Amino acid sequence: MSKTIETIQGRVRRTELFYNDSTDLYMAIGRTSAWVDENDPPSPTGEETNVEEIIGFKKVDQEILVVQDSVGGTLNFRGQKWRELPVGDIYTEECHWIYVSASLYGDSLPLDTFRQIGLYSGLTPHQDYVGNDYLLPYQVEDRGVLEIIGNRVPAQRSADQTDKPVIILEF
């Protein structure tokens, strides 16, 4: 019986490829229906292909290579500090994480409670909406690939606030 393992250098290479080829990333918010237990949403299975009940899509604002750094990190995500990394240091720092965020300003998308966020790559807007940062579901020709999905407690959007969903992709 042989045993195999994914190498760090392989993970770094996939990170580099995704980072260099990801000009069409959109964050989606959705799932307006309540969870059985609103305070304890179910964990995603990894089998999901779409965010449920999509409210809308927002083109990603930031895509940053990051490494964990509890001392010098300036980005906080889920209780951990992360440090931004120049592209040239990706291999020396063994970077296999990408910080991705999108800012949802006021009523740029319908004001509804959402419980899921997802990151889509390869999204293609309908021809009339090419170049739009915000898209409604009917304005999308092809959603592309759902790269990552997160279930969360309900978040109510409001016209006088900015929501900033953040995801850290790990390769």
C-alpha positions in Angstrom: 0.0 0.0 0.0 1.5 3.4 -1.0 0.9 6.6 0.9 0.8 10.1 -0.6 0.6 13.6 0.8 0.1 17.0 -0.6 3.3 19.1 -0.4 3.5 22.6 0.9 5.2 23.7 -2.4 2.2 22.2 -4.3 -0.2 24.1 -2.1 1.8 27.3 -2.6 1.7 26.8 -6.4 -2.1 26.3 -6.4 -2.3 29.5 -4.3 -0.2 31.4 -6.8 -2.2 30.1 -9.8 -5.5 31.0 -8.2 -4.2 34.5 -7.2 -2.8 35.2 -10.6 -5.9 34.0 -12.5 -8.7 35.4 -10.4 -10.0 38.5 -12.1 -13.6 37.4 -12.0 -14.3 36.7 -8.3 -17.6 37.6 -6.8 -18.9 37.3 -3.3 -22.5 36.2 -3.0 -24.9 36.6 -0.1 -28.0 34.6 0.3 -30.1 32.2 2.4 -33.0 34.3 3.5 -34.8 31.4 5.1 -34.3 30.8 8.8 -32.1 27.9 10.1 -33.7 25.4 12.4 -31.6 26.9 15.1 -30.8 30.5 14.2 -28.0 30.6 16.8 -26.3 27.5 15.5 -26.3 27.3 11.7 -25.4 23.9 10.2 -21.9 23.3 8.9 -21.6 23.3 5.2 -20.9 19.8 3.8 -18.6 20.7 1.0 -21.0 19.3 -1.5 -22.7 22.7 -2.1 -22.6 24.1 -5.6 -24.5 27.3 -5.0 -25.4 29.7 -2.2 -29.1 29.2 -1.4 -31.7 31.9 -2.2 -29.0 34.4 -3.6 -29.8 38.0 -2.8 -27.0 39.3 -5.0 -23.3 39.3 -6.0 -20.5 41.8 -5.3 -17.2 41.9 -7.2 -14.4 41.2 -4.8 -12.6 44.4 -3.6 -9.6 42.8 -2.0 -7.6 39.7 -2.7 -4.5 39.6 -0.6 -1.9 36.9 0.0 -1.6 36.3 3.7 0.2 34.3 6.3 -0.6 33.8 10.0 1.3 36.1 12.2 0.2 36.5 15.8 2.8 39.3 16.5 3.0 41.4 13.3 -0.3 40.6 11.7 -2.7 43.5 11.0 -5.6 41.7 9.5 -7.9 39.9 12.0 -10.1 36.9 11.0 -11.8 34.6 13.4 -9.6 35.4 16.3 -6.3 35.0 14.3 -3.9 37.7 13.1 -2.7 37.6 9.5 0.0 39.5 7.7 -0.2 40.7 4.1 2.5 39.2 1.9 4.1 40.6 -1.3 3.7 38.2 -4.3 7.5 37.8 -4.5 7.6 36.2 -1.0 4.9 33.5 -1.6 7.4 30.6 -1.8 9.8 31.7 0.9 6.9 32.3 3.3 5.2 29.1 2.2 2.0 31.1 1.7 -1.1 29.0 0.9 -3.8 31.5 2.1 -5.7 34.3 0.3 -7.7 36.9 2.1 -10.8 37.9 0.1 -13.3 40.6 0.9 -16.1 42.6 -0.7 -17.8 45.8 0.6 -21.6 45.9 0.4 -22.5 49.6 0.6 -26.0 50.5 1.9 -28.7 49.5 -0.5 -26.4 48.5 -3.3 -28.1 45.1 -3.1 -31.6 44.3 -1.7 -31.8 44.9 2.0 -32.5 41.5 3.3 -31.3 39.2 6.1 -28.6 36.8 4.9 -27.2 33.6 6.4 -24.8 32.4 3.7 -21.8 33.9 2.0 -20.0 32.3 -0.9 -17.1 33.0 -3.2 -17.6 32.4 -6.9 -14.8 32.3 -9.5 -15.4 32.4 -13.3 -18.7 34.3 -12.9 -20.0 35.8 -16.2 -22.5 38.6 -16.1 -25.1 38.9 -18.8 -23.8 41.1 -21.7 -25.9 44.1 -20.5 -24.3 44.0 -17.0 -20.6 43.5 -17.9 -18.5 45.9 -15.7 -21.1 46.1 -12.9 -19.7 45.5 -9.4 -23.1 44.6 -8.0 -25.3 42.0 -9.7 -28.7 40.5 -9.0 -29.2 36.8 -9.8 -31.0 37.5 -13.1 -28.1 39.6 -14.3 -25.7 36.7 -14.2 -25.2 34.4 -17.2 -23.0 31.8 -15.5 -22.2 31.7 -11.8 -18.9 29.9 -12.4 -17.6 27.7 -9.6 -18.5 28.1 -5.9 -15.1 28.0 -4.3 -16.1 28.4 -0.7 -19.3 28.7 1.3 -20.0 29.8 4.8 -23.1 29.4 6.9 -23.6 32.0 9.6 -26.1 33.5 12.1 -28.5 36.0 10.5 -27.1 39.3 9.4 -29.6 42.1 8.7 -28.5 44.6 6.0 -29.4 48.2 6.4 -29.2 51.2 4.1 -27.0 53.2 6.5 -24.3 50.6 6.9 -21.6 48.8 5.0 -21.2 45.0 5.3 -17.8 43.5 4.6 -17.9 39.7 4.1 -14.4 38.2 4.4 -13.2 34.8 3.5 -9.7 33.3 3.8 -9.1 30.6 1.2 -6.7 27.9 2.2 -5.0 25.8 -0.5 
